[in-house]
């Protein structure tokens, strides 16, 4: 749960465009890369003023073999007090096609037990929908990679209907089918139910079910997880309730868990988001105190931006119950390159997504899709929200043909990403 909360906080708080050289001691990286995006994130622990308290650094490097299309390299290093430098932990390399779809990647991790390697390959149909995702791994530390996981995608009326999962741990490859995820939509093609089934003794058994409901603005306001066990059926274990402001920014998420004794929902955690000039400013995480039946502070995140409105620092503080004060725990510092800050047209932006055709009559496609429920918020040139649209998993077609001619600004967000683009409607 804590990891999920931190992930949601980072996604909502970071819309990052660029990158700069860092003067701190750096991990040795391959040459030939253009730093055109976020270069690095350096995390410090308390006391945050002391350089030696750095605990890790993530470095981002981007380059292009052919335009369009790009490759990316991300490295994660941990601060080594003995050598007063960074020690490389992992390296991730990703390749994208000409419409910014992820097609293959490699992950290498260096551990005390040896080198761990993964390879990923993703295939798409003519419409740009993913149809196959393969994962390979060097089992038992071998140098040879073998395919260990396979996902196949099935569609109905351009909507994802089933995702079939297979596993393998043999050479030659012998795929074993073990799970299926089924997607169900309402009449507006919004995802309302997701089933996760597992095969046990050649039989499919419902194991997890996920339910989504929406408010009048088509924004997700309730998410519920149901767990089916052989001896206890329909146990609703978790749910999340969402609240929004008039600009469709999330203002509150409340996490609930089912009490196993009286089967009543119990509040567990609460996240509150505060904005300033439409930018995330503060995020509070509270825990439910059953003895007093009230929310008690647990941690907060403070977001600071530079003059270009790029995230500069995220400071995390925890609540000290003894002193009844906030205590600084860590600080993430973001470094950018001057090339990206200058808004170079050639520099790819992590927060940008392409749409085509553009201009259009309101019917267009996204250059990439998401494997989770996503949400589109449309603003006119005056900054007024005019529409919200829910995107089902892997949906790329969008119809806004009922909107008038003009320039519109689009934000797409989900639990994985936050991207923006501009649409011109000409009829």
C-alpha positions in Angstrom: 0.0 0.0 0.0 2.8 2.4 0.9 4.4 1.8 -2.5 1.1 2.4 -4.3 0.7 5.7 -2.4 4.2 6.9 -3.2 3.7 5.9 -6.9 0.4 7.9 -7.1 2.1 10.9 -5.4 4.9 10.9 -7.9 2.7 10.5 -10.9 0.5 13.4 -9.9 3.3 15.6 -8.9 5.7 15.2 -11.8 5.2 16.5 -15.3 8.8 16.6 -16.4 10.2 18.0 -19.7 13.9 18.3 -19.6 17.4 18.0 -18.3 20.8 19.5 -17.2 24.4 18.4 -16.4 25.1 17.5 -12.8 28.2 18.6 -11.1 28.1 15.8 -8.4 30.2 12.7 -8.8 28.6 10.6 -11.6 28.2 7.0 -12.6 30.2 6.2 -15.7 27.7 6.1 -18.6 28.0 5.0 -22.2 29.1 7.8 -24.6 27.2 9.0 -27.6 24.0 10.0 -25.8 22.3 13.4 -26.0 21.0 14.7 -22.7 17.8 16.1 -24.0 15.5 15.2 -21.0 15.6 14.8 -17.3 19.2 13.9 -16.5 19.1 12.7 -13.0 17.2 12.5 -9.7 19.4 12.5 -6.6 17.8 11.5 -3.3 19.2 12.8 0.0 18.4 11.5 3.5 18.3 13.5 6.7 20.1 15.8 7.3 19.4 16.9 3.7 22.1 19.6 3.7 24.9 17.1 3.9 26.2 15.8 0.5 27.4 12.5 2.0 23.8 11.7 2.9 23.0 11.0 -0.7 21.5 7.5 -0.9 20.8 7.0 -4.6 20.7 8.6 -8.0 18.7 7.8 -11.1 20.3 9.1 -14.4 18.3 9.5 -17.6 20.0 9.6 -21.1 18.2 9.8 -24.4 19.3 9.4 -28.0 17.7 8.8 -31.4 18.8 6.4 -34.1 16.1 7.5 -36.5 13.7 10.4 -36.3 10.9 9.8 -35.3 11.5 7.0 -32.9 14.0 7.0 -30.0 16.0 5.0 -27.6 16.4 5.7 -23.9 18.9 4.6 -21.2 18.1 4.8 -17.5 20.6 4.0 -14.8 20.1 3.6 -11.1 23.1 4.1 -8.8 23.5 4.0 -5.0 25.8 6.2 -3.0 28.8 4.4 -1.6 30.2 5.9 1.5 33.5 4.0 1.3 34.4 5.2 -2.1 32.5 8.5 -1.9 30.9 7.8 -5.2 28.0 6.1 -6.9 27.8 2.4 -7.4 25.8 1.2 -10.4 22.8 -0.9 -9.5 20.8 -1.3 -12.6 20.6 -0.2 -16.3 17.5 -0.1 -18.4 17.5 0.4 -22.2 14.3 0.9 -24.2 13.6 1.3 -27.9 10.5 2.9 -29.4 9.1 2.8 -32.9 8.3 5.8 -35.2 5.0 6.5 -33.3 6.6 6.4 -29.9 5.4 2.8 -29.0 7.7 0.8 -26.8 8.9 -2.2 -28.8 11.8 -3.7 -27.0 14.0 -3.2 -23.9 16.7 -4.7 -21.7 17.2 -4.5 -18.0 20.4 -5.4 -16.2 20.7 -5.6 -12.4 24.0 -6.0 -10.5 23.5 -7.8 -7.1 25.6 -9.6 -4.6 24.4 -12.9 -6.2 25.4 -12.0 -9.7 24.1 -10.2 -12.8 20.4 -10.5 -13.5 19.2 -9.7 -17.0 15.8 -9.3 -18.6 14.7 -8.7 -22.2 11.3 -7.4 -23.4 9.6 -7.5 -26.8 6.2 -6.0 -27.7 4.3 -6.5 -31.0 1.4 -4.5 -32.4 -1.3 -5.0 -35.0 -1.9 -2.7 -38.0 -4.1 -0.5 -35.8 -1.3 0.0 -33.3 -2.9 -2.2 -30.6 -0.5 -4.5 -28.7 -1.0 -8.2 -29.5 2.0 -9.9 -27.8 4.4 -9.1 -25.0 7.4 -11.4 -24.3 9.8 -11.4 -21.3 13.1 -13.2 -21.3 15.4 -13.9 -18.4 18.8 -15.5 -17.6 17.7 -18.2 -15.3 20.1 -19.3 -12.5 22.6 -16.6 -13.5 23.3 -18.1 -17.0 24.4 -15.8 -19.8 21.7 -17.2 -22.2 18.3 -15.5 -22.0 15.2 -17.7 -22.4 11.6 -16.7 -22.7 9.8 -17.0 -19.3 6.6 -15.0 -19.7 4.2 -14.3 -22.6 1.1 -12.2 -22.8 -1.4 -12.3 -25.7 -4.1 -9.7 -26.2 -7.6 -10.3 -27.7 -9.9 -7.5 -28.8 -13.6 -7.1 -29.6 -14.8 -3.9 -31.4 -11.4 -2.3 -30.9 -11.7 -2.8 -27.1 -9.4 -5.1 -25.1 -11.4 -8.2 -24.2 -8.9 -10.7 -22.8 -5.3 -10.8 -21.8 -3.9 -14.4 -21.7 -0.8 -15.1 -19.6 1.7 -18.0 -20.1 4.9 -19.0 -18.3 7.9 -21.1 -19.1 11.0 -22.3 -17.3 12.3 -24.9 -19.7 14.6 -25.1 -22.7 13.3 -25.6 -25.3 10.4 -23.3 -24.6 7.2 -25.0 -23.4 4.5 -22.5 -22.6 2.1 -23.2 -19.7 -1.2 -21.2 -19.6 -1.8 -20.0 -16.1 -4.0 -16.9 -16.1 -6.5 -14.8 -17.9 -7.6 -11.2 -17.4 -11.1 -10.3 -18.8 -12.3 -6.8 -19.4 -16.0 -5.7 -19.3 -17.3 -2.3 -20.4 -20.5 -0.3 -20.1 -22.5 1.1 -23.0 -20.2 4.1 -23.2 -17.2 1.7 -23.5 -15.9 2.6 -20.1 -14.2 -0.2 -18.2 -16.4 -1.3 -15.3 -15.1 -4.8 -14.4 -11.8 -6.6 -14.7 -11.5 -10.3 -13.8 -8.3 -12.0 -13.0 -8.6 -15.7 -13.3 -6.1 -18.4 -12.4 -6.0 -22.0 -13.8 -6.0 -24.6 -11.0 -6.1 -28.2 -12.0 -7.1 -27.3 -15.5 -10.1 -25.2 -14.3 -10.4 -21.4 -14.3 -11.3 -20.0 -11.0 -12.2 -16.3 -10.3 -9.5 -15.0 -8.1 -9.6 -11.3 -8.3 -12.3 -8.9 -9.6 -11.9 -5.1 -9.9 -14.9 -2.8 -10.2 -14.8 0.8 -11.5 -17.6 3.4 -11.2 -17.8 7.0 -12.4 -19.3 10.3 -11.5 -21.3 12.7 -13.7 -18.0 14.1 -15.2 -17.0 10.5 -16.2 -14.1 10.6 -13.7 -13.4 7.4 -11.7 -14.9 7.9 -8.2 -14.7 4.3 -6.8 -12.5 1.4 -7.3 -13.2 -1.9 -5.5 -11.2 -5.2 -5.4 -13.0 -8.5 -4.7 -11.1 -11.6 -3.7 -12.5 -15.1 -4.3 -11.1 -17.9 -2.1 -12.1 -21.6 -2.3 -13.6 -21.5 1.1 -14.8 -17.9 1.2 -16.5 -16.4 -1.8 -16.9 -12.7 -2.7 -14.6 -11.1 -0.1 -14.4 -7.4 -0.9 -10.9 -6.6 0.4 -10.0 -3.1 -0.8 -11.6 0.0 -2.3 -10.5 3.5 -3.1 -12.7 6.6 -3.3 -11.6 9.6 -5.4 -12.6 13.3 -5.2 -11.8 16.1 -7.7 -11.8 19.8 -8.0 -13.5 21.8 -10.8 -10.4 21.4 -12.9 -10.5 17.6 -12.6 -7.4 17.5 -10.4 -7.6 14.8 -7.8 -8.0 16.3 -4.3 -8.4 13.3 -2.2 -8.1 9.5 -2.2 -9.4 7.4 0.7 -8.2 3.8 1.0 -10.5 1.2 2.7 -10.1 -2.3 3.8 -12.7 -4.9 4.7 -12.9 -5.9 8.3 -12.7 -9.7 8.5 -15.0 -9.9 11.6 -18.0 -7.7 10.9 -17.4 -7.3 7.1 -17.6 -3.5 7.4 -15.4 -1.1 5.5 -12.7 0.4 7.6 -10.8 3.6 6.6 -7.0 3.0 6.4 -5.2 5.8 4.6 -6.0 9.1 3.1 -4.1 11.2 0.6 -4.9 14.9 0.3 -3.6 17.0 -2.6 -3.3 20.8 -2.6 -2.6 22.9 -5.7 -1.3 26.4 -6.3 -1.7 27.9 -9.8 -2.9 24.5 -11.0 0.4 22.9 -9.9 0.6 20.3 -7.2 2.0 22.0 -4.1 1.4 19.7 -1.1 0.4 16.2 -0.5 -0.6 14.8 2.9 -0.8 11.1 3.8 -2.9 10.3 6.9 -3.6 7.1 8.7 -6.9 6.2 10.3 -6.8 6.0 14.1 -9.4 3.4 15.2 -9.2 4.3 18.9 -10.0 8.0 18.3 -11.8 7.4 15.0 -10.0 10.3 13.3 -7.3 10.9 10.7 -3.8 11.2 12.1 -0.8 12.7 10.1 1.8 10.2 8.8 3.8 12.0 6.1 3.7 14.9 3.7 5.4 15.8 0.4 6.3 19.3 -0.6 6.8 20.1 -4.3 9.0 23.0 -5.4 9.4 24.1 -9.0 11.9 26.2 -10.9 11.1 29.3 -13.0 10.3 27.1 -16.0 7.6 25.3 -13.9 9.6 22.1 -13.9 9.7 20.1 -10.7 12.9 20.9 -8.8 12.6 19.3 -5.4 10.3 16.8 -3.6 10.8 17.0 0.1 9.3 14.2 2.2 8.6 14.7 5.9 7.2 12.4 8.5 5.1 13.2 11.6 6.8 12.8 14.9 4.2 11.8 17.5 6.4 12.6 20.4 7.4 16.2 19.4 4.2 16.7 17.4 6.2 18.2 14.6 7.2 17.4 11.0 10.6 15.9 10.6 12.5 16.0 7.2 13.3 12.5 6.0 14.4 12.8 2.4 14.7 15.2 -0.6 14.7 14.3 -4.3 16.5 16.9 -6.4 15.8 17.1 -10.2 18.4 18.3 -12.6 17.8 19.4 -16.2 19.7 20.3 -19.3 19.7 23.7 -20.9 18.9 22.1 -24.2 15.5 21.0 -23.1 14.7 24.1 -21.1 15.1 26.1 -24.3 12.1 24.2 -25.6 14.0 22.7 -28.6 11.6 21.3 -31.1 13.8 18.3 -31.7 14.0 17.4 -28.0 11.5 14.6 -27.2 9.4 15.4 -24.1 8.4 12.8 -21.5 5.1 14.5 -20.9 4.1 14.8 -24.6 2.1 12.3 -26.6 1.5 12.5 -30.4 -1.9 12.4 -32.0 -2.8 12.0 -35.7 -4.2 13.3 -37.8 -3.8 16.8 -36.3 -5.5 19.1 -37.3 -8.6 16.8 -37.7 -12.3 17.0 -37.6 -12.3 15.7 -34.1 -11.6 12.0 -34.8 -8.0 11.1 -34.0 -5.6 8.4 -32.7 -3.1 8.4 -29.9 0.4 7.4 -30.8 0.5 5.0 -27.9 -1.9 3.2 -25.6 -2.0 2.2 -21.9 -2.6 -1.2 -20.3 -4.8 0.4 -17.6 -7.8 2.6 -17.5 -6.8 6.2 -18.5 -8.6 9.5 -18.5 -8.5 12.4 -21.0 -9.3 15.9 -19.9 -9.9 18.4 -22.7 -9.5 22.2 -22.2 -10.3 25.0 -24.6 -7.9 27.8 -25.5 -9.2 29.8 -22.5 -8.2 27.1 -20.1 -11.8 26.0 -19.4 -12.5 22.2 -19.1 -14.9 21.2 -21.8 -14.9 17.4 -21.7 -13.6 14.3 -19.9 -13.3 11.0 -21.6 -12.4 7.6 -20.2 -10.0 5.5 -22.2 -10.3 1.7 -21.9 -7.1 -0.3 -21.8 -5.3 -0.1 -25.1 -7.8 2.2 -26.6 -6.2 4.7 -29.0 -9.2 6.0 -31.0 -10.8 9.2 -29.7 -13.9 11.0 -31.0 -14.4 14.7 -30.2 -16.1 15.5 -33.4 -19.0 17.3 -31.6 -16.6 20.0 -30.4 -16.4 23.3 -32.3 -13.5 24.3 -34.4 -10.5 25.6 -32.4 -7.4 24.8 -30.4 -7.8 22.4 -27.5 -5.3 21.2 -24.8 -5.4 17.6 -23.8 -4.1 15.9 -20.7 -4.0 12.1 -20.4 -3.3 10.5 -17.1 -3.5 7.1 -15.3 -1.6 5.3 -12.6 1.4 5.0 -14.9 1.8 8.3 -16.7 0.8 11.9 -17.2 1.0 13.3 -20.8 -0.1 16.3 -22.6 -0.7 17.4 -26.2 -2.5 20.0 -28.3 -5.4 19.3 -30.7 -6.6 21.5 -33.6 -10.1 20.8 -34.8 -10.9 22.0 -38.3 -14.2 20.9 -40.0 
